[in-house]
């Protein structure tokens, strides 16, 4: 499906993020990081806290048996005893309090005194220096475990674009950085950056390595999935033999590609015109809006086929109505060949007389005006099938009927002789 640049940028609304309260329960829940909206790009103020951040309470449900004793690399619950400009002071069960850098809470309001928070040991202290803990690392570690589950379950989630880099974007997922290549940012890939910094996007994690924290994401996979669903919905509502309008997108030797509700359809050459499709196809141009009939729907391949000629009367049917079988016509012989004689009737209407349908007296002459009986219509050439012989037979029957009504003094031979003079 073609997507223009304005569609790729998408119209955005200025939604400010909800300010986070002191209570940890006020932090957005993990399901907010899962996709639950219809928009593919949701802008965000660059100073606001990420809506998609998972609350620590929810993240901790992933982790079991968190201790309240310090252990290298392990998560621990600690109680906030003081909040200062550079550090959060926490009780770690030792003489000196532990310190958590305030910058670890960037984007969040600082915790209240008395609140228990989770952290991980960063550097053990001693009698002369405080122990340093990290709230950020604790959150990242748990988020990595959560991402592992998301990756294995193939769930779509949301994140915020924080930087445009060569070949793609850096996207924040609850504070962790993931890479989204340009080729995976749009349907069919993108030659350059279309998405703005701070926009929220939906995606799938398609490559995940917790050891080196390699996270590759794909917005394209989400768009393709949504497009497939959209196409299925359109196809379910589209009916064969309905008339509609489409836009010409490309003209090729064997037909015309058209756009229908964002989907690509095709008009085969034989469905362009009843008589002269090769000539008529040259009259169409890219961007032209045309009326068509829905010929067939391939739901499995998600393809639509349309017809232009089907919006116009079939010339064969018009000829049959205008020149029914057994009707009489008069025309001029314009051509004689091995197959028979070609007769011009009127305007662009012609007829064909096969040799077996010639007169009893033989073949007509070129430019001779003849009378014949219609025996049918040639569907491929849109010409009348004619018979001079049948016309003569009909005329002879009329003469016989006329003779039977006249005086018996006139013989049939005389009547036919007089008529043939």
N, C-alpha and C positions, 0 to 999 in steps of 0.2 A: 503494500500500500504506500503512494507518494505522500510525503508529509512536508509542507512548506515550513519556512523558517519561523514564521509567526506562530504556527501551531506548536513547534518544538519549544519555543520560549514559554508559551502558555501564559494566559492572563492570570495575574496573582492578586490576592487580597492582602491587605496589611493587617494580619492578625497578630496581636501582641500575646506573648505567652503568659499564662497565669503565674502570678508571683507565688513562690514557694513559701509556705508557712513554716513556723518553727517545728511544728509537729511533723515527724518523719512520714506519717501517713498521708500528708498533703502532697508529698512528692509523687508525680505521675507514676501509674502502675505499669508493669511490664507489658500488658496487652496493648498499651498505647504505642509500643514500638512495633507491634504487629500491624499489618495493613488493615485498616477498617474504614478507609475513605475511598471516594471515587476519583479524587484528584491524583494525578501522577506527580505533580510538582506543587509543593506547598511552601510559600515563602516564609521566612522567619527573620525577625529583627536580630541583627548580629550581636546585640548586647543581651538578649533575653536567654533565659535558660532553656535548654533543649526539652521540648515536650516529650521526646522519645526516651529520655533517661529513665531507667528502671529504678524504682524505689529500692533502697538497700534492704528494706524488710522483705520485699519480694525476691530479691536476689539471694538473700540468705536462706530462702526455702530450698534452694538448689544445694546448699551446703549443709551437711549434717554434723552434729556434734562439735559445734564451735566452742572452744575452750575459753576460760577466763584467766588462763595462765599463759605467760609469754613463752613462745617457742618459735625458733627461727623458721620463717616461711609459712607459718600457720596463722589462720585467722583467729582473732581474739576479741572478746567483748571488753570494752573499757568504759569507765564512767567519766563524763566531763566534769571537771572541778573548777575550771576557770577558762575564760575566753579573753585573749589579749590580741594585740594588733598583728603579731607575727605568728603566734602559736596557740593551739588549743591545748590546755593542760588537762591530762587525764590520769585517773588513779590506776596504777598497774600493780598495786600490792607491794610496792617497794618504798624505801625512804623518800626517794626523789620521784616526783611525778614524771610521767612520760609526756613527750611533746609531739603534736601533730601539726605540720605546717598549715597555716590558714589558706595558703594557695591551693591546697588539696580540695578545698570546698568551693573553688572558683565556679561561679554559675549557680551556687546554692546559698541560701541563708545559713549562717553559722548555727551550729547546734546550741541548745540551751544548756545551762549548767544543770547537772543532775541527769542529763540524758545519757543513755548507754548507746555507744556507737561501735561499729566494727572497724578493726584496723589490722595491720600486719606489721610485724617487727621489721624495722628498717636497719637500726643500729643500736646494739645493746649498750647501755650506759654503765656508769660505775658511781662510786661515791662522789666523784668530782664533776661528772657530767650527766646530763639527763639522757634517758633512753628516747630514741627517735622512732616514731611509728608513722605509718602511711595509710591514710584513708583512701587516697587515690589508687594505690596499688591493690588494696583489698577489693575495692570496687572493680578494678580492671580484671583481677584474677577471677572473680565470680562471674563477671560479664563474659570472660573467655569461655567459661564452662557453659554458660547460658547459650552463647553463640554456637558452641559445639552441638548442643541439642537442636537449635534452630537449623543448623546446617544439615544435620542428619535427618531431620523431619521435613526438610525442604519447605520451610515456611517463609513467606514474604514478610519483610520488616521495613521500617523506615529509618532514615538517617539524615544528617544535615551536611550539605556540601560546605567544606571549610576552606578549600583551596583549589584553584585550577592549576594543574601542572602539565608538563609536556606529555602528551599522549593520553590525558584523562583528568580525573578528579580525585581529590582526597576527600573522603566522606567520614564524618564522625558518627560512630555507633556507640552511644552511651560513653563517650570519651575515648573510645578506641578508634584508631585510624584505619580505614579500609581504602583500597584502590579500586576505582571504577574506570576501566579503559574507555576511550572514546568509542571504540567499536562496540561496546556493550552499554552505551548510554542512550542510544536511540534505536528505533526500528530501522534495520538496514545499516546501522552504524552511523557515525557522524564524522565529517571531514574536519570539523573544528568545534570549539566549545560553544554550546548553546545555553547551557544551564547556568544561572547566576550563583555566585557565592551566597551562602546562608539559605538557599532554597532547600526544602526537605523533599526527598525523593523516596520512592518505593523500589525495592529491589530484592533479589535473592542472593544469598551467599553461595557462590559456586566453587570457591576454592578456599580451604581453611586449614591452616597449619598452626596449632597452638604453640609448638616449640619455638618457632621464629616469629610468631604473631603475624603470619602472612594471611591477609584477608582480601580476597578478590570478590567483588560484587557485580551483579548485572541488573541494570534497570531494563535493558532490552528484553530480558526473559519475562519480566512482568508485563511489558507492553505487548509482547507477542501473545502471551496468555490472555490478556484482556481483549486483544484484537480478535483472537479466535472465538472468544465468548460473544463478542459483539457481532461477528460475522454469522455465528450460529443463530443468534437472535434475529438478525435481518433475514436470513434464509428461511427461518421458521415462519416469518410473517409475509414472505414473498410467495406469490402464487403464479403458477404457469398460466399463460394466456391473458394475464392482466396487461394493461397498457400503462406505460410510465414514461418518464423523461430521463435522459442520461446526457453526460457531457463527453464529447469526443476527446480522447487523450492521445491517441496515436493511430496513424493509418499505415497499414502494411499491405503487401501484395495480396494476401489471402483474407483480408478483412479489416475490421476497425475495432480497436480497443477503446472501451468507454468506462467512465466512472459512474457508479451507482451507489449512493449513500456511503461513500468512502471505499467501496469495494470495486475491484476491477472486473469488468465484464467484456464479452467479445461478440461482435457481429460477424458471422462468417460471410465470405464474399457472395455466396449463393443466396444469402438472406438480405443483401443490400438492395437489390431491385429485381423485379420479375423478368424483365426483358434484357437489359444491358447493364449488369452489375459492374463490369470492368470500366465502363464509361461513367456510370453514376458515382462510383466510389471516389473519383477525382473531384467531385463537386463538394466534398465535405472537408472541413478544416478543424485543426486542433482548437479546443475550447468551445466549439459549436454545440449548442444544446439541441437535441433532437428527440422526437417522439419514437418510441420503440414498443415492440410487444415482447413479453417474456416468453421465450421459446422453450427453454429447458433449464432445470436447476440440478446441479450435481452437488448434493449436500456433503457427500464424503470428501470430495476434493475442494469443496467450497468455491465452486465456479458457477457463473451465470452466463447464459447465452441469450442474446436478443436478436430480434429481426426488425428491419426497417420496412422491407417490402410488405410484411404482414399487416402494416398499418394502412395499407392501400388496398383497394379492391383487386382481386385476382383477375387478370385480363381474360383468362380462360372462361371464368364464370360470366364475365361481362359479354363475351362473344356468344356463349351458349344462350344467354337471355335475349340478346339482340338478334341472333341468327339460330333459332331452334332447328332441330333435325326435321327434315322434310320441307323446310321453307325454301323459297325460290330466290335466287340472286342473279344479277346480270353483271358481267365484268369484261375487262379487256385482257386478251392474252399478251403478257409482257415477256414471257420466256418459255422456251421449249427445251427439254433435256431428256436424258435417258429415263428419268423417273416419271416424267409427265409434263404437264403444262402448269405454269404459274399464272394466276389470274389476279389482276388488281380490281378490287371491289369498290372501295371508297376510302378516302383519306389514307391511313397507314394499314389498312386491312387488306390482306391477301388471302387467296385460296389456292389449293392444289388439286389438280385433276390427274389421277393416275391413268396409265394407258388403258387399263381394263374398264375405266369409266368414260372413255372417249365416246363420241357419237358412233352410231352404227355405220356412218359413212366414213369414219376415220378420224385422224388427228386434226385438231383445229389449226388454223394458221396464225402466225404472230400478228398482233395488232387486230385480230378478229374479235368482235364483240360476241360473246356467247352467253347463253342462259344455262343455269345448272341448279341441281338440287343439293342442299346442305345435308351431308351425312354425318357430320361430327366436327370436332375441333382437335387439332394437333397441339397437345399440352406443352410440348417442348419448343415448338416454333411459333405458337400462337397464330396459326393459320387455319382457315376453314378447309375441311375435307369436302370436295365437291364431286358431283357426278353428272356429266352431260347425258349419259345413257339413261339414268333414272328420270331425268327431267323429260327426255323424249318419251319414255314409257308412260309417265304421268300425263303428258300432253295427248298421247295416243288414246289413253283411257277416257280422257275428256271428250275426244272426238267421237269415240264409240258411243259414249253416253248421249252425245249430241245427236248422232245418227239414229239411235233408237227412238228418239223423240220426234224425228222428222218424218216426212212422207216416204212411204216404201218405194216410190218411183225412183228415188236416188239410191244407188247401190253403195255398199261400204267401200268398194274399190274406187268408185268415183269420188267419194268423199275424201279418202286418203290421198288420192291422186291430185285433187284440187288443192288440198291443204299443202301438198309438197311442192306445188308449182312455185 
